[in-house]
Amino acid sequence: MVALRGRDIDAFLSKPDPARPIILLYGPDAGLVRERADALVASAVDDPSDPFSLVRMDGDELSAEPSRLVEEAMTIPMFGGRRAIRVRAGSRSFAGGVDTLSEMPIKDCRIVIEAGELRPESPLRKACERARTAVAIACYPDGERDLAKLIDDEMKAANLRIASDARAALMSLLGGDRQASRNELKKLALYAHGAREVTLEDVMAVVADASELKLDPIVDGAFAGQAALVETEFAKAMIAGTYPGMIISAAQRQAALLHKASLAVADGTPASVVVESGFPRLHFSRKNTVETALRNFSTVRLAAIIEQLAVAALEMRKQSALAAVIAQRTLLSIAVNARRRG
């Protein structure tokens, strides 16, 4: 059984084993699947833009005639050179073609298969895991170690340092999709170009704005005690494909701002003044909702909610399959909590 885990994946990707030319990439992190597929294809051929060097195939079309995969892999190019086949798996199985191909001598051709989440009993996953000439690589949302390395790599490439609080904020904002995370880091590096260090203000100005994804109604509803609104808007976000971690990140930012504002109110500053100055880029339509949230929660309770959200974010990374459940449960808990003032 050839299913790589942890550091074995990094070692294989940096130097793919020529004895295993069939590579299955699968999992919930579509961005990581694409990134790894891009890297494997780029190292397999001299020119990925050359249609004679790189052949793209659709898995659902292959399912009607799996032998086409074998024929394409065994084709000898007219002008020689290395080749690659990139297959995007769909809902239909072409595992028979993989089974046949795995028993044949493949020369100078790498087959990269991209798929979504696959159960252990999936025919395609089983075919790749049991074949001696294939390897299956799971692509799950980045954990803390992976995120830390990704941040370090991108900052180092841009010749930038990053402040500890900025790093902490990034860790909570990123992670649902590798490609999206990398794009946000590149945008952040461009924004901070010319500076020596990336600050928390830089992160909040660039990455936080890009992560909102129209999540304000969910977050505002939670802190205003509107559980029904949270359920409705959360369902819409899931249908739209929003990563639940981004919703929790938005809630964490709002909780931090509310906590800071609550301290100012406790010192005697009117809530309306605090809302006007303490919430950057706050749309006028949200002001009443934010003031309601300030009335609903004391500073002590907001500190407890910040801790509650941090625990939820950690649990979502540990149990990515339950991320949506954990996020919704946490937000509804905050909404119920908001109904009791103080």
Sequence and secondary structure as in RCSB ss.txt:
>XXXX:A:sequence
MVALRGRDIDAFLSKPDPARPIILLYGPDAGLVRERADALVASAVDDPSDPFSLVRMDGDELSAEPSRLVEEAMT
IPMFGGRRAIRVRAGSRSFAGGVDTLSEMPIKDCRIVIEAGELRPESPLRKACERARTAVAIACYPDGERDLAKL
IDDEMKAANLRIASDARAALMSLLGGDRQASRNELKKLALYAHGAREVTLEDVMAVVADASELKLDPIVDGAFAG
QAALVETEFAKAMIAGTYPGMIISAAQRQAALLHKASLAVADGTPASVVVESGFPRLHFSRKNTVETALRNFSTV
RLAAIIEQLAVAALEMRKQSALAAVIAQRTLLSIAVNARRRG
>XXXX:A:secstr
  EE THHHHHHHHS  TT  EEEEESS HHHHHHHHHHHHHTT S TT TTTEEEEEHHHHTT THHHHHHHH 
  TT   EEEEEE  SS  HHHHHHHHTS   SEEEEEE S   TT HHHHHHHH TTEEEEE     HHHHHHH
HHHHHHHTT EE HHHHHHHHHH  S HHHHHHHHHHHHHHTTT SEE HHHHHHHHHHHT TT HHHHHHHHTT
 HHHHHHHHHHHHHTT  HHHHHHHHHHHHHHHHHHHHHHHTT  HHHHHHHHSTT  GGGHHHHHHHHHH  HH
HHHHHHHHHHHHHHHHHHTGGGHHHHHHHHHHHHHHHHTS  
